[in-house]
Amino acid sequence: ASARSHPSHWEIAIRLQLGTIAKNAWLLGRDINPLISYSDGRTFRICIQLKKRVEEASETKLGLIARCDHCGSQFAQSLIKLKQWESCLCDIDKGFLSINGPLWLGPIQSKKWLHSIEEIPDHLEIPIQRETRKLIKKLKEDEGLPVFSWSTHEIARRLSLKAPPSNADLIKALNANGHFSCANAIMPGQLRTNAPMETLLSVFRKSASKKL
């Protein structure tokens, strides 16, 4: 396994662990379903459902995540369908891809399971603390797909901005452009989106100019 420097290092660490567990489960003819995954930077918490049999196309969820150290572009591909990496925004031979993996490319939260946890007090006399409710709500809003997470502060530095636009403004603008986006539930100050790097940079510039 390769663990390289990445702005979303907490999530990368979780996906590396899930990938290792998935490989061992497959050797036993079993499969996994991640129910909850989070970290405070010191402790990683992962809860997994072990399934009786390997589901179809499950092996496509094990792969690699690559990131250009120069321009920040990110790519991912399954190990079972490896091919040439896409070109980043750098000039030829200028960028260098740091690759993490093999790791889990599938969802890292189960919205259905988290919802069932929220309903426990309705059936049993087991209270859920306020901070735990906040954590569950945050995790429900980010199941971990797509796998690309972006540090808003890093992108702001690339554009020479004093501070990044708010996550809420960026998410609204990206969704208006037809892309999925949400706040990363594991990494503070990061957002998850399927928008390409060019679109992400453009949205940052426009959102920042509106604040001036």
N, C-alpha and C positions, 0 to 999 in steps of 0.2 A: 504494500500500500504506500501511496505517496501523499504526504501531508505538507502542502506548501503554504506560504504566507498568503492570506486572503482577508479582505476587510470583513467578511462574514464568518470569521473563524469559529465562533460558537456553533453556528449552524453546520459548517463543514465538519466539525468534530462529531456532531450528532449523526450526520449522514454517514460518516465513516464507520461509526459504531453500528448503525442500522444495517449497513452493507455487510459487515462481518457477521452479524447475527443472521441475516438473510441467507448468506452462503452456507452457514452451518445448518440452518433449518432445511434448505434444499437437499443437503446430503442425507438427511433423515427422511426425505420425501414429504416434508412439511412446508408450510408457507407462513409468512408473517403479515400482520396488519398493525402498523403503528397506531396507537390510540392517543398518546400524548407525549410530547417532547418539548423540553424547555431547559433553560440554564440561567444561572445568575452570574456566570463567569467562573465560579469556583466549583460548583456542583452541577452535574448533568443528570436530569431525571428523564427516564424513558420507560414507558409502559407499552407492552406489545402483546397482541393476541396471537397465539400460535394456532395455525390452522391445520386441519387434518391432511390436506393434500395441496400440492402446488397448483395454483391457478394458471390458466392459459395466459401467455405473454407476461407472466410475472418476472421472468428473467430479463426482460427489457428494462426493468427498473434499477438494474445495477449498471453503473457506467462511470463516466469521467466528467469533471467540470474543469474547463480551462479558462484562464484569465490572462489577458495581455498586461504585462507589468508596465508598459509604456502608455497605452491609450485607455486601458481599463475595460476594453470589450470582453464580453463573456460568451462562452459557448458550452454546450453539453451534448454528449452522445452516449448511447448505450454500448456496452462492451460487446453485445451479441451482434451489433451492426456497425462495427468500427469502420470509419472512412477518413478521408483527408479532412483536417480542420478547415473551417471557413476562414476567409481573410478578414483581419481586423481593420481598424481605421488607419493604421500606421502605413508608412511607405514600405515598399518591399525591403525585407531583411532588417527593418528597424525594430519591429515589435518582437517580444519574446513571450511565449505562452508558458505560464506556470500551471501545471496540471495536478489536480487533486483526484484521488481515487485508487481503486474502485470504491464507489460509495453509492448510497441509496438515492435514486432519482425520483422516487414516488412521493406521495403525501406523507407528512410526518405527524399529522393530527387527524383524528376522526371526529368530525362535527357531530355525527349521530351519537357517539359515545359520550362526548363532552356534554351534549344536551341531556343525556340520561343522568349524568352526574348532577346537573343543575336541579333535576327533578327529585332527587333523593329526599329532601325535607318534606315533599308532598306525600311521601309514602312511609317514611321512617322518621323517628324522632332523633335525627342526626343533623345538627346545625352545620351550616357552611359559613365559615368566617368571611368577613367583608373582603379582605385581601385575596382570599381564594376565589371568591366570585369574580373579582376583577380579572384575575389571571385566566380563569376559564373563559370569560367573555372575550378577552384578547386573543386567546388561542383559537377560539371558534371562528374568529374573523380571518384567520390565516392558516389554511391547512398545509401550507408549504409548497404550493405550486403556483406558477412555474418555479423552477429551482433558482432562478436568478434574483439575487438580492443586491441592492446598491446602497452604499453609504452616501447620504445626501451631503455630508460635510466634505467627503473626498471629491465629489463632482463639483461642488462649489469652489473648491481650491483649484481644480482644473480650469475653471472658467474665470478665475481671479475675482470671485465674489466674496464680499466680506462675511456673508452668512447665507446658508441655503434657504430657499423658500420653505414655508411650512409643509409638512407632509400632507396635510389636508388639501392645500392648494395644488400640490403636485399630483396627488391622486385624482383630484377632480379634473385637472387638465389632461392627464393621460387617458382617463376614461372617456373624456369628451373626444379624444383623438381616435377612439375605437380600440384602445388597448386595455387589458386587465391590469389593475394595480391595487395594492393594499399595503398597509403598514406591516413590517416584519414583526411578528409576535415574539421572536427570540432575540433579535439584535436591535437594541434601542437606536433611534436615529436613522433607521434604514427602511427602504420601501422595496416591495417585491413587484415586479412587472415583467410582462413579455414584450415590452417595447424595445426596439433596437437602440443601440447606443446613440445613433444620430438623432433619433426622435427624442430620446431622453435629454440630450444636451440642448436641443431646440426648446423643449418645454421648460427646462431650467432657466434658459435665458429669458424667455417670454414672461415666466412667472416672476422672475427677479426684477425685470423692468417695470412691471405693474406696481411693484412695491416702492419704486423710486419716486 
